[in-house]
């Protein structure tokens, strides 16, 4: 994915910030816990997560295919995470706790998902990056990949940030 927003490469998030982001994303947002979303990488330019396939997520029982709603909800969640991290990178002058407080205002205002191939596999990788971070709206691009690295779905979204 091309990087359209490039925070300084030398940004190093504190452990407190990363732990806080993971806690908010994986535990406090209960729906993400229901989906089984687990963050695998947090960087100022890209976030990654993983979903392990399980029976609760099946959308087509004959093919054991993941439900399209799970794909769209998880890509939306990961796009939001990418925005959270980009906001965190933009305000490195603040304490980790102050930056974590900024996420309360985040909300999805537009979401588009393209389903390219059936979601069949034991687990899936998700990636998201921020294309533009404005003072009021952020735009993201997301990918949903199979365990073999094949692109299964793509997404783009806009989030209100203020």
C-alpha atoms as one frame of an Amber mdcrd trajectory, in Angstrom:
protein
   0.000   0.000   0.000   1.384   3.442  -0.802   1.989   5.707   2.162   0.353
   9.089   1.705   0.765  10.256   5.276   4.317   9.971   6.485   4.945  10.797
  10.120   8.610  11.179  11.022  10.269   7.756  10.824  11.956   8.250  14.177
   8.685   8.218  16.161   8.912   5.602  18.889   5.720   4.995  20.822   6.083
   4.440  24.549   5.089   1.041  25.935   2.381   2.816  27.945   0.805   4.156
  24.731   0.941   0.791  22.912  -0.466  -1.081  25.923  -3.207   1.566  26.249
  -4.137   1.374  22.553  -4.281  -2.442  22.704  -6.427  -2.341  25.851  -8.898
   0.105  24.271  -9.018  -1.743  20.941  -9.002  -5.392  22.082 -10.818  -5.184
  25.426 -12.778  -1.972  25.974 -14.374  -2.026  22.513 -16.360  -5.158  23.335
 -17.429  -5.778  19.716 -13.765  -6.083  18.674 -13.362  -8.734  21.377 -16.435
 -10.532  19.974 -14.855 -10.471  16.487 -11.598 -11.846  17.914  -9.484  -8.944
  16.610  -5.900  -9.062  17.899  -3.379  -6.344  17.103  -0.163  -7.743  15.643
   1.718  -4.517  14.786   1.442  -0.825  15.608   3.539   1.698  13.692   2.879
   5.372  12.929   2.333   4.508   9.236   0.475   1.171   9.416  -1.378  -1.103
  11.823  -1.918  -4.841  11.465  -4.225  -7.287  13.153  -5.307 -10.897  12.922
  -8.572 -12.802  13.216  -8.594 -16.544  13.801 -11.476 -18.280  12.032 -14.022
 -19.885  14.325 -17.516 -21.272  13.978 -19.177 -18.062  15.291 -17.860 -16.147
  12.258 -19.158 -18.444   9.490 -21.340 -16.704   6.911 -21.750 -19.623   4.496
 -21.897 -23.007   6.251 -21.302 -25.135   3.125 -17.943 -23.467   2.372 -17.034
 -22.462   5.954 -16.600 -18.937   4.613 -16.213 -15.951   6.955 -19.256 -13.656
   7.062 -18.988 -10.456   4.994 -20.184  -8.467   8.002 -17.184  -9.715   9.991
 -14.881  -8.529   7.195 -16.500  -5.107   6.986 -16.714  -4.597  10.766 -13.118
  -5.682  11.311 -11.786  -3.478   8.486 -13.778  -0.545   9.905 -12.305  -1.212
  13.355  -8.776  -1.447  11.968  -9.189   1.763   9.965 -10.216   3.440  13.226
  -7.144   1.978  14.920  -4.897   3.397  12.181  -6.427   6.836  12.811  -5.908
   6.467  16.581  -2.240   5.656  16.026  -1.767   8.507  13.518  -3.322  10.949
  15.998  -0.978   9.571  18.660   1.999  10.126  16.345   0.891  13.694  15.629
   0.779  14.632  19.335   4.009  13.145  20.682   4.455  16.290  22.820   1.604
  15.047  25.033   1.734  12.260  27.612   0.585   8.787  26.490  -2.527   9.199
  28.677  -3.420  12.547  27.072  -3.088  10.999  23.603  -5.256   8.010  24.582
  -8.007  10.443  25.702  -8.211  11.853  22.162  -9.807   8.640  20.831 -13.137
   9.289  22.560 -14.244  11.537  19.683 -13.439   9.090  16.866 -16.344   7.814
  14.735 -16.913   6.298  11.286 -18.680   8.575   8.798 -18.186   6.580   5.595
 -17.155   3.011   4.837 -16.702   1.143   1.566 -15.743  -2.537   1.295 -14.896
  -4.450  -1.878 -15.123  -8.241  -1.559 -12.619  -9.647  -4.057 -12.420 -13.352
  -3.122 -14.208 -15.678  -0.668 -12.856 -15.478   2.888 -11.883 -19.081   3.507
  -9.014 -20.019   5.820  -7.857 -20.731   9.353  -6.916 -17.110  10.031  -6.824
 -13.721   8.335  -4.495 -10.719   8.406  -5.776  -7.161   8.307  -3.797  -4.027
   7.458  -4.761  -0.380   7.572  -3.092   2.945   6.961  -4.127   6.563   7.069
  -4.131   8.302   3.701  -4.962  11.736   5.109  -5.314  13.059   8.646  -7.087
  16.407   8.683  -8.173  18.439  11.687 -11.751  17.117  11.407 -11.737  14.081
   9.081  -9.291  11.228   8.465  -9.257   8.903   5.436  -7.950   5.340   5.531
  -7.311   2.372   3.296  -7.568  -1.202   4.555  -6.817  -4.755   3.369  -8.150
  -8.158   4.459  -5.825 -11.030   3.508  -5.894 -14.805   3.737  -3.259 -16.790
   5.637  -1.531 -17.348   2.268  -1.187 -13.569   1.772  -3.877 -13.377  -0.947
  -5.912 -10.176  -0.940  -9.532 -11.108  -0.150 -11.136  -7.708   0.485 -10.217
  -4.038   0.472 -11.784  -1.103   2.219 -11.659   2.639   2.480 -13.217   4.786
   5.148 -13.582   8.281   6.539 -13.626   9.008  10.279 -14.595  12.104  12.206
 -11.704  12.994  14.513 -12.949  16.123  16.298
